[in-house]
Amino acid sequence: MLATALLLLPDFLLIVIGFVLCRYSALDRPVWDAVERLVYYLLFPVLLFNAIVKSPLDFSTTAPLAGAGLGIALLGIASSYALGRLPGVDPQLHASGAQVAFRFNSYVALALADKLAGPDGVAWTAVLVALCVPVCNFGAVYPLARHGGHRFWHEIARNPLIISTVAGLLANLGGLRLGDPLGPVLGRIGQAALPLGLMAVGAGLKLGGLWAGPGLAAGLLGIRHVLLPLAALGGVVLLGVPEAQQPVVVAFAAMPTASSCYVLAMRMGGNGPYTAGLVTVSTLLGMASIPVWLAVLGWR
């Protein structure tokens, strides 16, 4: 359990570093505004494209696993949207934070899968990432576009995260392989996405921003860290997911949310500080909840 928690510690420390740099150095807010744009329009799209192109997508042996992953993502989206219909929920806060309930940190998921099941675990998680990233990105853009008065399909067509995901899937299914020098160049560009994205979260962090909607925050984080893992525990049994794949599905369901939630909220006119607070708390909760849910799976 401790090893799993320590896997998330570097992500949290990068958030702390971004907070300190923005508050107590010459790298103040204008610098991080530019970093956010760089991450959103270039670094994260390249990283997503590379991750999907390089992932082996063998659906013939992973149909139950794929069904469980899609079910988890769709349950998260439906539950998150349902929270927005409750009386007293602020529409802007909900539009900004809804994505936190169902998006996931795919890079932590891939790293943890290697520890849980080796190369097979990475391949299984790659299938989940390839299927669920487009679904979750659509789900994230919709409330932000609707609240901001943007045309949804117009925003989908120009959203760099969705464009890169679809392009990666098409390239993968078409058998495209990136050789020298393009492959290494894109790989190095993508490697910069996660640390800069996490530091940008820290730079925008105002934990006090969560007090603008503490009840909504509790609901969104409850979906992310309680409801979805519980659903995964039942889903792996109902769908007949092979025993070796079950820890990968449960860990996937318990992942902390994606660090790019903050960047997306900022770029689409949402409440950045509120979303940054949710991302930070989700990262902390993930350090505790993933080992717990994997232990529950083992005890079952």
KELO-584746 format. One record per residue (C-alpha): residue in three letters; x, y, z. Coordinates in steps of 0.1 Angstrom, whole numbers, padded with zeros to 4 digits, always signed. Layout:
BEGIN
AlaXYZ
...
//
This chain:
BEGIN
Met+0000+0000+0000
Leu+0028+0024+0008
Ala+0045+0018-0026
Thr+0013+0027-0043
Ala+0009+0059-0023
Leu+0045+0069-0030
Leu+0038+0066-0067
Leu+0015+0096-0065
Leu+0039+0117-0043
Pro+0059+0132-0072
Asp+0027+0146-0088
Phe+0017+0162-0055
Leu+0052+0177-0050
Leu+0052+0192-0085
Ile+0019+0209-0076
Val+0036+0223-0045
Ile+0066+0235-0065
Gly+0043+0254-0089
Phe+0025+0270-0060
Val+0058+0282-0044
Leu+0073+0294-0077
Cys+0042+0315-0085
Arg+0039+0330-0050
Tyr+0075+0335-0040
Ser+0096+0340-0071
Ala+0099+0361-0102
Leu+0080+0334-0121
Asp+0047+0350-0112
Arg+0012+0348-0127
Pro+0019+0361-0162
Val+0046+0334-0167
Trp+0021+0307-0158
Asp-0006+0320-0180
Ala+0018+0314-0209
Val+0027+0280-0195
Glu-0010+0270-0194
Arg-0015+0279-0230
Leu+0017+0260-0240
Val+0005+0229-0221
Tyr-0031+0231-0235
Tyr-0023+0238-0271
Leu+0009+0218-0276
Leu+0023+0196-0249
Phe-0007+0177-0237
Pro-0020+0171-0272
Val+0013+0157-0283
Leu+0015+0135-0252
Leu-0020+0121-0257
Phe-0012+0114-0294
Asn+0020+0096-0286
Ala+0005+0075-0258
Ile-0023+0063-0280
Val-0002+0057-0311
Lys+0022+0036-0291
Ser-0004+0016-0272
Pro-0012-0019-0284
Leu-0050-0021-0289
Asp-0059-0058-0288
Phe-0097-0057-0282
Ser-0101-0094-0289
Thr-0088-0105-0255
Thr-0100-0075-0235
Ala-0137-0071-0243
Pro-0149-0075-0206
Leu-0121-0051-0194
Ala-0130-0026-0221
Gly-0167-0028-0212
Ala-0159-0023-0175
Gly-0138+0008-0183
Leu-0164+0024-0205
Gly-0191+0017-0179
Ile-0170+0034-0152
Ala-0165+0065-0174
Leu-0201+0068-0184
Leu-0213+0063-0148
Gly-0189+0091-0137
Ile-0202+0114-0164
Ala-0239+0107-0156
Ser-0234+0111-0119
Ser-0214+0143-0123
Tyr-0240+0158-0145
Ala-0268+0148-0121
Leu-0251+0168-0094
Gly-0255+0200-0115
Arg-0293+0195-0113
Leu-0294+0197-0075
Pro-0309+0229-0061
Gly-0283+0255-0050
Val-0255+0243-0072
Asp-0236+0272-0089
Pro-0236+0266-0127
Gln-0201+0280-0133
Leu-0186+0259-0105
His-0203+0228-0118
Ala-0193+0234-0154
Ser-0157+0239-0142
Gly-0155+0210-0118
Ala-0177+0184-0133
Gln-0148+0169-0153
Val-0129+0161-0120
Ala-0154+0134-0112
Phe-0147+0112-0143
Arg-0114+0123-0159
Phe-0084+0103-0147
Asn-0046+0107-0146
Ser-0037+0083-0174
Tyr+0001+0086-0168
Val-0002+0075-0132
Ala-0026+0047-0144
Leu+0000+0034-0168
Ala+0028+0036-0143
Leu+0008+0018-0116
Ala-0004-0009-0141
Asp+0032-0018-0147
Lys+0037-0024-0110
Leu+0005-0044-0107
Ala+0007-0066-0138
Gly+0039-0059-0157
Pro+0038-0054-0195
Asp+0004-0070-0197
Gly-0010-0045-0172
Val+0004-0016-0193
Ala-0013-0031-0225
Trp-0046-0035-0207
Thr-0045+0000-0193
Ala-0036+0014-0228
Val-0069-0001-0240
Leu-0088+0017-0212
Val-0070+0050-0220
Ala-0077+0047-0257
Leu-0114+0041-0251
Cys-0121+0064-0222
Val-0100+0095-0230
Pro-0123+0105-0259
Val-0154+0098-0239
Cys-0142+0117-0209
Asn-0129+0147-0230
Phe-0163+0150-0247
Gly-0179+0149-0212
Ala-0156+0176-0199
Val-0161+0200-0228
Tyr-0199+0198-0229
Pro-0207+0216-0196
Leu-0180+0242-0201
Ala-0191+0250-0237
Arg-0228+0251-0226
His-0221+0274-0196
Gly-0198+0297-0216
Gly-0223+0301-0244
His-0201+0283-0269
Arg-0213+0260-0296
Phe-0206+0225-0284
Trp-0197+0209-0317
His-0176+0239-0326
Glu-0157+0235-0293
Ile-0153+0198-0299
Ala-0140+0203-0334
Arg-0113+0228-0322
Asn-0105+0213-0288
Pro-0068+0202-0290
Leu-0072+0174-0265
Ile-0100+0158-0285
Ile-0083+0164-0319
Ser-0051+0147-0307
Thr-0070+0118-0291
Val-0090+0111-0323
Ala-0058+0115-0345
Gly-0040+0091-0322
Leu-0067+0064-0325
Leu-0069+0068-0363
Ala-0031+0066-0365
Asn-0030+0035-0343
Leu-0057+0017-0361
Gly-0041+0026-0394
Gly-0008+0010-0383
Leu+0012+0043-0382
Arg+0045+0041-0364
Leu+0067+0071-0358
Gly+0103+0066-0366
Asp+0134+0088-0364
Pro+0136+0118-0361
Leu+0099+0126-0357
Gly+0091+0100-0330
Pro+0118+0111-0305
Val+0111+0148-0311
Leu+0074+0143-0303
Gly+0082+0121-0274
Arg+0104+0147-0258
Ile+0078+0174-0264
Gly+0052+0152-0247
Gln+0074+0144-0218
Ala+0073+0181-0208
Ala+0035+0180-0205
Leu+0030+0163-0171
Pro+0055+0183-0150
Leu+0045+0217-0165
Gly+0008+0208-0163
Leu+0011+0199-0126
Met+0031+0230-0118
Ala+0005+0251-0136
Val-0021+0235-0113
Gly+0000+0246-0083
Ala+0005+0281-0097
Gly-0033+0285-0099
Leu-0040+0269-0066
Lys-0063+0286-0041
Leu-0076+0260-0018
Gly-0098+0286-0004
Gly-0115+0286-0037
Leu-0131+0253-0027
Trp-0152+0271-0001
Ala-0171+0286-0030
Gly-0188+0253-0033
Pro-0178+0228-0006
Gly-0209+0206-0010
Leu-0203+0203-0048
Ala-0166+0196-0042
Ala-0175+0168-0018
Gly-0200+0153-0043
Leu-0175+0154-0072
Leu-0147+0139-0052
Gly-0170+0113-0037
Ile-0179+0101-0072
Arg-0142+0100-0083
His-0129+0082-0052
Val-0158+0063-0038
Leu-0186+0056-0063
Leu-0165+0047-0092
Pro-0142+0022-0073
Leu-0173+0006-0058
Ala-0188+0002-0092
Ala-0156-0013-0105
Leu-0156-0039-0077
Gly-0190-0050-0088
Gly-0184-0045-0125
Val-0154-0069-0128
Val-0176-0097-0114
Leu-0207-0089-0134
Leu-0188-0086-0167
Gly-0166-0116-0161
Val-0133-0097-0162
Pro-0104-0122-0158
Glu-0089-0122-0123
Ala-0055-0110-0136
Gln-0071-0079-0151
Gln-0093-0070-0121
Pro-0067-0050-0102
Val-0060-0029-0133
Val-0097-0020-0136
Val-0101-0012-0099
Ala-0070+0010-0099
Phe-0082+0027-0131
Ala-0116+0035-0113
Ala-0098+0049-0083
Met-0073+0071-0101
Pro-0069+0108-0091
Thr-0083+0132-0117
Ala-0064+0145-0147
Ser-0041+0175-0140
Ser-0053+0190-0173
Cys-0087+0196-0157
Tyr-0074+0229-0145
Val-0059+0239-0178
Leu-0091+0231-0197
Ala-0112+0250-0172
Met-0090+0281-0175
Arg-0088+0280-0213
Met-0126+0277-0216
Gly-0135+0304-0192
Gly-0143+0283-0161
Asn-0133+0288-0125
Gly-0096+0279-0125
Pro-0089+0282-0087
Tyr-0119+0260-0078
Thr-0108+0233-0103
Ala-0071+0236-0092
Gly-0083+0229-0056
Leu-0102+0199-0067
Val-0072+0185-0087
Thr-0050+0189-0056
Val-0074+0173-0032
Ser-0080+0144-0057
Thr-0043+0138-0060
Leu-0040+0135-0022
Leu-0071+0113-0019
Gly-0057+0091-0047
Met-0026+0084-0026
Ala-0048+0070+0001
Ser-0077+0055-0018
Ile-0060+0034-0045
Pro-0041+0012-0020
Val-0074+0008+0000
Trp-0095-0002-0029
Leu-0069-0027-0042
Ala-0068-0041-0007
Val-0106-0044-0007
Leu-0104-0063-0040
Gly-0079-0087-0025
Trp-0101-0093+0006
Arg-0132-0099-0014
//
